[in-house]
């Protein structure tokens, strides 16, 4: 099985705030569907953009690592057979979140899996 991260940028979700409960319901429905299909690994969104950077000596400072206008807004990690399967789930997530999704295959690393 192959793992993919499906993500969107902070600020890409554009809808009237009164639609937030419906967007949340729609997104949670896709998560439940992906879990039932056995493809869901992990996912979530982020609170406001206040990242910190921790270096090798443990020093903590305000981030991001490199300043950028683009920030990750949320992500899903799925495990499926093919790219087409990943695109299928990305389309469902895009519809529920009301924004495009980026799909990237993750490098298989047996040390990083359960």
N, C-alpha and C positions, 0 to 999 in steps of 0.2 A: 504494500500500500504506500501511496505517496502522500506527503503532507504539504498543505498549502496555507499561506496566510492571506486572508482577504481583509483589506483595510481601506479606510477613507481618511481624508485630511480633515483636521479641525476646521469647522466653518463651512464644510461642504453641504451639511444637512440644512436645507433652506425651506422652511415651512412656517406658517403662522403658529405662534406659541400655543394657541388654543387647540391645535392639532397634536400637541405633544403626547397626550394620553393615547391617542389612536396610533401614533408612530411607535410608541413603546409597546403597545399591545401587538401590533403587526410584527415588530422585531422579535418579541418574545415568542410569537407563534412560529417564526422561522427557526429559532433556536430549538424549540420543542420538537419541530419536525426533523431537524438535523440530528438531534439526540435519538429520536425514535428510529431514524434510518441508520444509526450507528456510525455517523461520520464526524460528529462534533467532538473536538478535543478541548478547546478552551476559547474564551473570547471576552470582550468587554470594552467599555468606553473609558474615557479619562475625565477627571475633574479639570478645572481650569488649568491653563498652561503655566505651571510653576515647577518645571523639572529641576532637579539638582544633578550635579556631576560629582562622582566619587572617584578619586584617583587611587593608584596602587598603594599609597601610604595611608589611605583612609580619610584624606582631607576632603571635606564636603564644601562645595561652592554652588552658587546659583548657576543653572544651565540655561540653555541647552549646551551640548558639547560644542556645536558650531551654530552660531546664530542663523536662523532661517525663517522666512515668512511661512514656510510649510511645516505644520505640526501634525503628528498623528492624532486623529480624533477617536478612533476605535478600531478594533480588529477582531477577527475570528480565525481560529486555527482548526482546520478540518483534515481528515484523513480519508482519501478516496482513491479509486483505481486509476483515474486519468485526469488530464487537463480539462477535458470536456465535462467531467463530473464536477470539477472545481468551478468551472464557468457556470454550470447549472445552479450551484448553490450561491455563487456570487450574484447572479441575476436575482435570485429570491431575496438576498440581503439588500441589494440595491433598491429593489422595489419597496421593501419594508422601511428602509432608512431614508428613502427619498433622495438618494445620491449615488453617483458612480462609485464603484469599488475597484481597487487595484488588487490583482491576483499575482502572487509570487510563489513559486515552488521553493520549499525549504530543503536544504541539504540534509541528506540522511546521515545521522550521526548516532550510532548505537549507544554512545555514552550519554546522550541527551534525551533518551526516551525512557519511558517507564518499563 
